[in-house]
Amino acid sequence: GAVCLPAAGWRYNDGYASVSYVGYNGLYWSGSPFGTDRAIYLYLGSGDVYLDSNDLRSRAFSVRLVADY
């Protein structure tokens, strides 16, 4: 089976609650914490995929429920 994730972009706090790179990049939180204020995320970009990066939990990356049967 395949999992299709949209390039949902991400939201950042610039005082305007902007959303950037919709249709070009996607960042998705995993369920894995990284310290007390960070978490692991998946980055999908144009030709790039990063599986083990981490960032502050205060960033508003997307969350998708994916089940492995």
N, CA, C and O atoms as CSV, one atom per row, in Angstrom:
chain,resi,resn,atom,element,x,y,z
A,1,GLY,N,N,0.806,-1.174,0.000
A,1,GLY,CA,C,0.000,0.000,0.000
A,1,GLY,C,C,0.857,1.248,0.000
A,1,GLY,O,O,1.997,1.249,0.465
A,2,ALA,N,N,0.296,2.277,-0.517
A,2,ALA,CA,C,0.968,3.572,-0.595
A,2,ALA,C,C,0.240,4.591,0.271
A,2,ALA,O,O,-0.970,4.503,0.478
A,3,VAL,N,N,0.991,5.543,0.763
A,3,VAL,CA,C,0.430,6.656,1.511
A,3,VAL,C,C,0.686,7.911,0.691
A,3,VAL,O,O,1.831,8.208,0.349
A,4,CYS,N,N,-0.359,8.639,0.378
A,4,CYS,CA,C,-0.229,9.879,-0.393
A,4,CYS,C,C,-0.428,11.056,0.541
A,4,CYS,O,O,-1.489,11.199,1.149
A,5,LEU,N,N,0.580,11.894,0.657
A,5,LEU,CA,C,0.515,13.074,1.512
A,5,LEU,C,C,0.569,14.317,0.639
A,5,LEU,O,O,1.470,14.448,-0.191
A,6,PRO,N,N,-0.368,15.224,0.808
A,6,PRO,CA,C,-0.351,16.447,-0.003
A,6,PRO,C,C,0.770,17.389,0.426
A,6,PRO,O,O,1.216,17.364,1.573
A,7,ALA,N,N,1.209,18.204,-0.496
A,7,ALA,CA,C,2.197,19.243,-0.184
A,7,ALA,C,C,1.452,20.393,0.477
A,7,ALA,O,O,1.144,21.399,-0.162
A,8,ALA,N,N,1.168,20.232,1.766
A,8,ALA,CA,C,0.292,21.143,2.498
A,8,ALA,C,C,0.981,22.424,2.949
A,8,ALA,O,O,0.327,23.316,3.489
A,9,GLY,N,N,2.275,22.529,2.740
A,9,GLY,CA,C,2.998,23.694,3.235
A,9,GLY,C,C,3.082,23.657,4.748
A,9,GLY,O,O,2.878,22.608,5.361
A,10,TRP,N,N,3.384,24.801,5.356
A,10,TRP,CA,C,3.421,24.874,6.810
A,10,TRP,C,C,3.114,26.285,7.250
A,10,TRP,O,O,3.266,27.242,6.491
A,11,ARG,N,N,2.679,26.396,8.496
A,11,ARG,CA,C,2.330,27.693,9.076
A,11,ARG,C,C,3.475,28.125,9.980
A,11,ARG,O,O,4.068,27.302,10.677
A,12,TYR,N,N,3.780,29.403,9.968
A,12,TYR,CA,C,4.802,29.919,10.877
A,12,TYR,C,C,4.308,31.220,11.486
A,12,TYR,O,O,3.421,31.881,10.945
A,13,ASN,N,N,4.890,31.572,12.608
A,13,ASN,CA,C,4.422,32.734,13.355
A,13,ASN,C,C,5.208,33.963,12.931
A,13,ASN,O,O,6.296,34.228,13.443
A,14,ASP,N,N,4.650,34.703,12.002
A,14,ASP,CA,C,5.258,35.951,11.559
A,14,ASP,C,C,4.396,37.143,11.972
A,14,ASP,O,O,4.577,38.256,11.479
A,15,GLY,N,N,3.452,36.891,12.888
A,15,GLY,CA,C,2.529,37.924,13.312
A,15,GLY,C,C,1.248,37.935,12.500
A,15,GLY,O,O,0.283,38.609,12.859
A,16,TYR,N,N,1.239,37.170,11.380
A,16,TYR,CA,C,0.070,37.122,10.507
A,16,TYR,C,C,-0.460,35.705,10.325
A,16,TYR,O,O,-1.402,35.497,9.561
A,17,ALA,N,N,0.128,34.724,11.015
A,17,ALA,CA,C,-0.255,33.306,10.876
A,17,ALA,C,C,-0.205,32.877,9.408
A,17,ALA,O,O,-1.144,32.263,8.901
A,18,SER,N,N,0.874,33.198,8.746
A,18,SER,CA,C,1.037,32.900,7.327
A,18,SER,C,C,1.232,31.417,7.080
A,18,SER,O,O,1.710,30.689,7.950
A,19,VAL,N,N,0.862,30.977,5.902
A,19,VAL,CA,C,1.129,29.618,5.445
A,19,VAL,C,C,2.041,29.729,4.236
A,19,VAL,O,O,1.766,30.493,3.311
A,20,SER,N,N,3.130,28.963,4.243
A,20,SER,CA,C,4.122,29.055,3.176
A,20,SER,C,C,4.242,27.763,2.387
A,20,SER,O,O,4.012,26.678,2.921
A,21,TYR,N,N,4.596,27.879,1.139
A,21,TYR,CA,C,4.975,26.782,0.261
A,21,TYR,C,C,3.884,25.737,0.061
A,21,TYR,O,O,4.190,24.563,-0.149
A,22,VAL,N,N,2.614,26.142,0.123
A,22,VAL,CA,C,1.524,25.214,-0.158
A,22,VAL,C,C,1.635,24.761,-1.609
A,22,VAL,O,O,1.775,25.588,-2.510
A,23,GLY,N,N,1.573,23.455,-1.838
A,23,GLY,CA,C,1.709,22.900,-3.177
A,23,GLY,C,C,3.130,22.589,-3.580
A,23,GLY,O,O,3.361,21.959,-4.612
A,24,TYR,N,N,4.096,23.027,-2.769
A,24,TYR,CA,C,5.500,22.788,-3.082
A,24,TYR,C,C,6.192,21.909,-2.050
A,24,TYR,O,O,6.940,21.000,-2.410
A,25,ASN,N,N,5.950,22.169,-0.784
A,25,ASN,CA,C,6.583,21.422,0.300
A,25,ASN,C,C,5.536,20.952,1.293
A,25,ASN,O,O,4.450,21.523,1.393
A,26,GLY,N,N,5.878,19.912,2.017
A,26,GLY,CA,C,5.008,19.450,3.087
A,26,GLY,C,C,5.847,19.031,4.276
A,26,GLY,O,O,6.872,18.370,4.111
A,27,LEU,N,N,5.427,19.405,5.459
A,27,LEU,CA,C,6.091,18.984,6.681
A,27,LEU,C,C,5.047,18.329,7.568
A,27,LEU,O,O,3.977,18.891,7.798
A,28,TYR,N,N,5.362,17.140,8.064
A,28,TYR,CA,C,4.420,16.342,8.838
A,28,TYR,C,C,5.084,15.869,10.117
A,28,TYR,O,O,6.177,15.303,10.088
A,29,TRP,N,N,4.423,16.103,11.235
A,29,TRP,CA,C,4.938,15.632,12.516
A,29,TRP,C,C,4.839,14.121,12.600
A,29,TRP,O,O,3.878,13.522,12.116
A,30,SER,N,N,5.835,13.513,13.214
A,30,SER,CA,C,5.753,12.101,13.580
A,30,SER,C,C,5.249,12.039,15.017
A,30,SER,O,O,4.976,13.073,15.627
A,31,GLY,N,N,5.128,10.862,15.543
A,31,GLY,CA,C,4.721,10.711,16.937
A,31,GLY,C,C,5.914,10.643,17.871
A,31,GLY,O,O,5.758,10.296,19.042
A,32,SER,N,N,7.108,10.969,17.377
A,32,SER,CA,C,8.326,10.816,18.163
A,32,SER,C,C,8.832,12.148,18.704
A,32,SER,O,O,9.166,13.045,17.929
A,33,PRO,N,N,8.891,12.284,20.024
A,33,PRO,CA,C,9.456,13.509,20.595
A,33,PRO,C,C,10.971,13.543,20.415
A,33,PRO,O,O,11.606,12.513,20.191
A,34,PHE,N,N,11.530,14.729,20.516
A,34,PHE,CA,C,12.977,14.918,20.458
A,34,PHE,C,C,13.307,15.934,21.547
A,34,PHE,O,O,13.351,17.138,21.295
A,35,GLY,N,N,13.533,15.448,22.728
A,35,GLY,CA,C,13.735,16.335,23.862
A,35,GLY,C,C,12.401,16.826,24.395
A,35,GLY,O,O,11.361,16.217,24.142
A,36,THR,N,N,12.430,17.927,25.132
A,36,THR,CA,C,11.215,18.415,25.779
A,36,THR,C,C,10.389,19.369,24.925
A,36,THR,O,O,9.178,19.472,25.120
A,37,ASP,N,N,11.020,20.072,23.981
A,37,ASP,CA,C,10.273,21.064,23.199
A,37,ASP,C,C,10.371,20.854,21.696
A,37,ASP,O,O,9.994,21.732,20.919
A,38,ARG,N,N,10.875,19.701,21.282
A,38,ARG,CA,C,11.046,19.418,19.857
A,38,ARG,C,C,10.410,18.073,19.519
A,38,ARG,O,O,10.097,17.279,20.406
A,39,ALA,N,N,10.223,17.829,18.212
A,39,ALA,CA,C,9.694,16.558,17.743
A,39,ALA,C,C,10.290,16.249,16.373
A,39,ALA,O,O,10.779,17.139,15.676
A,40,ILE,N,N,10.239,14.974,16.002
A,40,ILE,CA,C,10.736,14.522,14.708
A,40,ILE,C,C,9.664,14.800,13.651
A,40,ILE,O,O,8.472,14.659,13.924
A,41,TYR,N,N,10.083,15.193,12.458
A,41,TYR,CA,C,9.131,15.430,11.377
A,41,TYR,C,C,9.631,14.861,10.053
A,41,TYR,O,O,10.818,14.577,9.893
A,42,LEU,N,N,8.714,14.701,9.118
A,42,LEU,CA,C,9.000,14.273,7.758
A,42,LEU,C,C,8.887,15.493,6.859
A,42,LEU,O,O,7.880,16.200,6.896
A,43,TYR,N,N,9.902,15.744,6.061
A,43,TYR,CA,C,9.892,16.857,5.104
A,43,TYR,C,C,9.794,16.283,3.703
A,43,TYR,O,O,10.577,15.408,3.333
A,44,LEU,N,N,8.841,16.768,2.923
A,44,LEU,CA,C,8.697,16.395,1.522
A,44,LEU,C,C,8.845,17.653,0.686
A,44,LEU,O,O,8.061,18.593,0.819
A,45,GLY,N,N,9.843,17.668,-0.167
A,45,GLY,CA,C,10.063,18.833,-1.015
A,45,GLY,C,C,10.247,18.420,-2.454
A,45,GLY,O,O,10.111,17.243,-2.791
A,46,SER,N,N,10.547,19.353,-3.283
A,46,SER,CA,C,10.770,19.082,-4.694
A,46,SER,C,C,12.080,18.318,-4.862
A,46,SER,O,O,13.153,18.916,-4.934
A,47,GLY,N,N,11.983,17.006,-4.922
A,47,GLY,CA,C,13.163,16.168,-5.077
A,47,GLY,C,C,13.868,15.821,-3.781
A,47,GLY,O,O,14.883,15.125,-3.815
A,48,ASP,N,N,13.367,16.283,-2.628
A,48,ASP,CA,C,14.006,16.015,-1.339
A,48,ASP,C,C,13.022,15.364,-0.370
A,48,ASP,O,O,11.840,15.708,-0.336
A,49,VAL,N,N,13.530,14.424,0.412
A,49,VAL,CA,C,12.751,13.817,1.502
A,49,VAL,C,C,13.687,13.669,2.687
A,49,VAL,O,O,14.753,13.064,2.572
A,50,TYR,N,N,13.288,14.222,3.828
A,50,TYR,CA,C,14.060,14.074,5.053
A,50,TYR,C,C,13.177,13.367,6.072
A,50,TYR,O,O,12.056,13.801,6.336
A,51,LEU,N,N,13.678,12.287,6.637
A,51,LEU,CA,C,12.874,11.463,7.534
A,51,LEU,C,C,13.192,11.650,8.998
A,51,LEU,O,O,12.417,11.215,9.849
A,52,ASP,N,N,14.293,12.275,9.319
A,52,ASP,CA,C,14.706,12.302,10.726
A,52,ASP,C,C,15.125,13.692,11.199
A,52,ASP,O,O,15.997,13.817,12.058
A,53,SER,N,N,14.518,14.718,10.654
A,53,SER,CA,C,14.806,16.070,11.115
A,53,SER,C,C,13.958,16.372,12.344
A,53,SER,O,O,12.976,15.678,12.607
A,54,ASN,N,N,14.330,17.400,13.094
A,54,ASN,CA,C,13.533,17.794,14.253
A,54,ASN,C,C,13.396,19.309,14.278
A,54,ASN,O,O,14.232,20.038,13.743
A,55,ASP,N,N,12.323,19.763,14.912
A,55,ASP,CA,C,12.070,21.196,15.007
A,55,ASP,C,C,11.232,21.458,16.244
A,55,ASP,O,O,10.759,20.526,16.894
A,56,LEU,N,N,11.052,22.728,16.565
A,56,LEU,CA,C,10.252,23.112,17.721
A,56,LEU,C,C,8.798,22.689,17.541
A,56,LEU,O,O,8.237,22.817,16.452
A,57,ARG,N,N,8.198,22.189,18.603
A,57,ARG,CA,C,6.795,21.770,18.544
A,57,ARG,C,C,5.851,22.943,18.318
A,57,ARG,O,O,4.699,22.743,17.934
A,58,SER,N,N,6.321,24.156,18.551
A,58,SER,CA,C,5.472,25.333,18.357
A,58,SER,C,C,5.215,25.616,16.874
A,58,SER,O,O,4.332,26.411,16.554
A,59,ARG,N,N,5.949,25.001,15.983
A,59,ARG,CA,C,5.699,25.157,14.551
A,59,ARG,C,C,4.437,24.369,14.210
A,59,ARG,O,O,4.201,23.302,14.777
A,60,ALA,N,N,3.658,24.866,13.325
A,60,ALA,CA,C,2.381,24.227,12.991
A,60,ALA,C,C,2.514,23.384,11.729
A,60,ALA,O,O,1.989,23.746,10.676
A,61,PHE,N,N,3.216,22.261,11.837
A,61,PHE,CA,C,3.300,21.333,10.724
A,61,PHE,C,C,2.034,20.490,10.705
A,61,PHE,O,O,1.294,20.457,11.688
A,62,SER,N,N,1.782,19.810,9.597
A,62,SER,CA,C,0.579,18.994,9.453
A,62,SER,C,C,0.711,17.686,10.206
A,62,SER,O,O,1.813,17.238,10.525
A,63,VAL,N,N,-0.433,17.083,10.484
A,63,VAL,CA,C,-0.509,15.767,11.111
A,63,VAL,C,C,-1.492,14.938,10.294
A,63,VAL,O,O,-2.596,15.399,10.002
A,64,ARG,N,N,-1.106,13.723,9.922
A,64,ARG,CA,C,-1.984,12.814,9.210
A,64,ARG,C,C,-1.931,11.458,9.914
A,64,ARG,O,O,-0.855,10.990,10.286
A,65,LEU,N,N,-3.071,10.841,10.092
A,65,LEU,CA,C,-3.147,9.511,10.681
A,65,LEU,C,C,-2.842,8.481,9.594
A,65,LEU,O,O,-3.514,8.433,8.564
A,66,VAL,N,N,-1.822,7.659,9.837
A,66,VAL,CA,C,-1.432,6.613,8.895
A,66,VAL,C,C,-1.356,5.313,9.677
A,66,VAL,O,O,-0.684,5.248,10.707
A,67,ALA,N,N,-2.032,4.281,9.203
A,67,ALA,CA,C,-2.021,2.981,9.880
A,67,ALA,C,C,-1.300,1.959,9.020
A,67,ALA,O,O,-1.434,1.963,7.797
A,68,ASP,N,N,-0.544,1.096,9.651
A,68,ASP,CA,C,0.163,0.019,8.973
A,68,ASP,C,C,-0.560,-1.284,9.299
A,68,ASP,O,O,-0.565,-1.723,10.449
A,69,TYR,N,N,-1.165,-1.897,8.298
A,69,TYR,CA,C,-1.920,-3.140,8.521
A,69,TYR,C,C,-1.118,-4.338,8.146
A,69,TYR,O,O,-1.597,-5.465,8.269
